[in-house]
Amino acid sequence: MFLISDNVDTYTGMRLAGVEGVVVHEREELKRELDRVREDREIGIVLLTEKFGRDFPDLVNDLKLCSRVPLFVEIPDRHGTGRNKNFITDYVNQAIGLKL
């Protein structure tokens, strides 16, 4: 497991839990780290703070949908999730075309 975070607080918390990672802020830094973790066969899960999905969806969404290994997972940071309270229901509605 490996963390790519946009803030030091999330990075520190994950380090305390034994998860290695990096803190990046710029698009090119993120792209470089994403390329690096995709090549590292020792990494099976990459945790990304949600801010990257909001700020750089073109980089993150393609990896989440197309990459089998490693698995890319967005996690909330210390500010909580940026999603609305019904995001799971909305996601299911969009995915299967049924209103729940």
C-alpha positions as CSV (number, residue, x, y, z in Angstrom):
1,M,0.0,0.0,0.0
2,F,1.2,3.5,-0.8
3,L,-0.2,7.0,-0.2
4,I,-0.1,10.0,-2.5
5,S,-1.4,12.9,-0.4
6,D,-1.9,16.6,-1.0
7,N,-1.3,17.4,2.7
8,V,1.1,16.6,5.5
9,D,-1.6,15.7,8.0
10,T,-3.0,12.8,6.0
11,Y,0.5,11.7,5.2
12,T,1.5,11.7,8.9
13,G,-1.6,9.8,10.0
14,M,-1.0,7.1,7.4
15,R,2.7,6.9,8.3
16,L,1.7,6.3,11.9
17,A,-0.4,3.4,10.6
18,G,2.6,2.0,8.7
19,V,1.7,3.2,5.2
20,E,4.5,4.7,3.2
21,G,3.8,7.7,0.9
22,V,4.6,11.1,-0.5
23,V,3.1,14.6,-0.4
24,V,2.7,16.4,-3.7
25,H,1.0,19.6,-4.8
26,E,1.5,20.2,-8.4
27,R,0.1,18.3,-11.5
28,E,3.6,17.3,-12.7
29,E,4.6,15.9,-9.3
30,L,1.4,13.9,-9.2
31,K,1.9,12.5,-12.7
32,R,5.5,11.6,-11.9
33,E,4.4,9.7,-8.7
34,L,1.5,8.0,-10.5
35,D,3.9,6.7,-13.2
36,R,6.3,5.6,-10.6
37,V,3.8,3.6,-8.5
38,R,2.4,2.0,-11.6
39,E,5.8,0.5,-12.4
40,D,6.5,-0.6,-8.8
41,R,5.3,-4.3,-8.6
42,E,5.6,-4.2,-4.8
43,I,2.6,-1.7,-4.6
44,G,-0.8,-3.3,-4.8
45,I,-3.0,-0.4,-3.6
46,V,-2.5,3.3,-4.1
47,L,-4.4,5.7,-1.8
48,L,-5.0,9.1,-3.2
49,T,-6.6,12.0,-1.3
50,E,-9.9,13.1,-2.9
51,K,-8.5,16.5,-3.8
52,F,-6.5,15.0,-6.6
53,G,-9.7,13.5,-8.1
54,R,-11.3,17.0,-8.0
55,D,-8.3,18.9,-9.3
56,F,-6.9,16.5,-11.8
57,P,-9.8,14.2,-12.9
58,D,-8.1,13.4,-16.2
59,L,-5.1,11.8,-14.5
60,V,-7.0,10.0,-11.7
61,N,-10.2,8.8,-13.3
62,D,-8.5,6.9,-16.1
63,L,-6.2,5.1,-13.7
64,K,-9.1,4.2,-11.4
65,L,-11.1,2.7,-14.3
66,C,-8.4,1.1,-16.4
67,S,-5.8,-0.1,-14.0
68,R,-6.1,-3.5,-12.4
69,V,-2.8,-3.4,-10.5
70,P,-2.3,-1.3,-8.5
71,L,-5.8,-0.5,-7.4
72,F,-6.3,3.2,-7.1
73,V,-8.6,4.4,-4.2
74,E,-9.6,7.9,-3.3
75,I,-9.8,8.6,0.4
76,P,-11.0,11.7,2.3
77,D,-8.5,13.9,3.9
78,R,-8.7,15.6,7.3
79,H,-11.4,17.9,6.1
80,G,-13.7,15.0,5.3
81,T,-15.2,14.0,2.1
82,G,-16.2,16.5,-0.5
83,R,-19.1,14.4,-1.7
84,N,-22.7,15.0,-1.0
85,K,-24.5,12.8,1.5
86,N,-26.3,10.7,-1.2
87,F,-23.2,10.1,-3.4
88,I,-23.5,6.3,-3.2
89,T,-27.2,6.3,-4.2
90,D,-26.5,8.8,-7.0
91,Y,-23.6,6.6,-8.2
92,V,-25.8,3.5,-8.3
93,N,-28.5,5.4,-10.1
94,Q,-26.1,6.5,-12.8
95,A,-24.4,3.1,-13.1
96,I,-27.6,1.0,-13.5
97,G,-30.1,3.6,-14.7
98,L,-32.6,3.0,-12.0
99,K,-33.9,5.5,-9.5
100,L,-33.6,4.2,-6.0
